Amino acid sequence: MKTMRPLTNARVARLPASGIRRFFDLIAGVEGVISLGVGEPDFITPDRFRETAIRSIKEGKTKYTSNYGIKALRDAISEHTAKLRGVRYDPQREILVTVGVSEAVDLALRATLNDGDEVILADPSYVAYVPGIVLAGGTPVPVATEEGEDFRLTPAAVERAITPRTRAILLGFPNNPTGGVLLKEDVDGIARLAREHDLLVYADEIYDRLVYGIEHHSIASIPEMTERTIYLAGFSKSYAMTGWRVGYACAPAEIIEQMMKIHQYTVMCVPTAAQYAALAALRDGEPEVRRMHDAYDERRKLMWGRLNAMGLHCFEPRGAFYCFPNITSTGLSDDVFCERLLKEEKVVVVPGNVFGERGKGHVRACYAASIEQIGEAMDRVERFISRL
């Protein structure tokens, strides 16, 4: 019999499936589980955003939009970034509305990387970054971040990783999974390196509004970085709009044009009703953002305090909505810890190793759950480790 050639793409075949989704699938249909696994707000999308989307449908706004997104939304994004970051992007040529920030990251990588280009990123970091770089033909260069430095990506560590093949730096801060944030000196130092070595910066700032007791510093706000930064943000986390799948990219027109071409040939445009919901979020959503931010801060303090009190050392997360405790004191690997915790106490957390080599010995616990659920989950975790 004639041997068939492989049916799948070799580059894709080498990629592992998401370790987060593995635990998500394990709890399907299991009663009494408290999930601290998936990074999703427990808040329902605010009424005004939903009503605006419904009204747009009733008014017959159901056709394709511009590939770039509806003009009113791009105008609102331009105003929002000008107010928030001090940078005004041209809504006609420098803003692209995408299917969540996930698509924005993917488009940015594919539009700017050539085969073999190296991309420096923090280790640990969001699970999609390394696969995205690989799928774009690039080479990921994870840089270990230190728990003693609150998992910041420091300029010194970045500089040591730069080679003649380095094309870009990917900044995913506030960080998923650690909750770490960058200090102003980190951002300024990385910007200096980008200019000195002629590098691009992908700035994924999906959690930029969720910082606690500290200021978020965006590299996009540095005037000298405008021409070499691709600023990526969206609505999923701060506005409780995960299922709507709306994000955006802001960058020099030359880059946005190339990103738009890939977007054009793959998804055409973001669903129209979702774009109108996002427009309502930018126009009227600030009180909702603040309300949810304050609730997350209360939950953050509860989870962080409980974890440390029970002997699971956890540095104080200052951004996003995750705690990243060190579980090595239990004598269990992060995989075994998570599997046993799920089986014995019906609590879902995610092994740190799925976020990179440096994540080993940690687990990610999401505090985008109710105070009551977090309290009960912490009781169960404490009961679990007391038996070890």
HELIX and SHEET records of a PDB file:
HELIX    1   1 ALA A   10  ALA A   13  1                                   4    
HELIX    2   2 GLY A   19  LEU A   26  1                                   8    
HELIX    3   3 ASP A   47  LYS A   58  1                                  12    
HELIX    4   4 LYS A   71  ARG A   85  1                                  15    
HELIX    5   5 GLY A  100  THR A  112  1                                  13    
HELIX    6   6 TYR A  129  LEU A  135  1                                   7    
HELIX    7   7 GLU A  147  GLU A  149  5                                   3    
HELIX    8   8 PRO A  155  ALA A  161  1                                   7    
HELIX    9   9 LYS A  184  GLU A  196  1                                  13    
HELIX   10  10 ILE A  219  SER A  221  5                                   3    
HELIX   11  11 PRO A  223  ARG A  228  5                                   6    
HELIX   12  12 THR A  242  TRP A  244  5                                   3    
HELIX   13  13 ALA A  253  THR A  266  1                                  14    
HELIX   14  14 THR A  272  ASP A  284  1                                  13    
HELIX   15  15 GLU A  286  ALA A  309  1                                  24    
HELIX   16  16 THR A  328  THR A  330  5                                   3    
HELIX   17  17 ASP A  334  GLU A  345  1                                  12    
HELIX   18  18 GLY A  352  PHE A  355  5                                   4    
HELIX   19  19 GLU A  357  GLY A  359  5                                   3    
HELIX   20  20 ILE A  371  SER A  386  1                                  16    
SHEET    1   A 2 ILE A  34  SER A  35  0                                        
SHEET    2   A 2 VAL A 347  VAL A 348  1                                        
SHEET    1   B 7 ILE A  95  THR A  98  0                                        
SHEET    2   B 7 GLY A 247  CYS A 250 -1                                        
SHEET    3   B 7 THR A 229  GLY A 234 -1                                        
SHEET    4   B 7 LEU A 200  ASP A 204  1                                        
SHEET    5   B 7 THR A 166  GLY A 172  1                                        
SHEET    6   B 7 GLU A 118  ASP A 123  1                                        
SHEET    7   B 7 THR A 139  ALA A 144  1                                        
SHEET    1   C 3 TYR A 322  CYS A 323  0                                        
SHEET    2   C 3 VAL A 363  CYS A 366 -1                                        
SHEET    3   C 3 VAL A 350  PRO A 351 -1                                        
END                                                                             
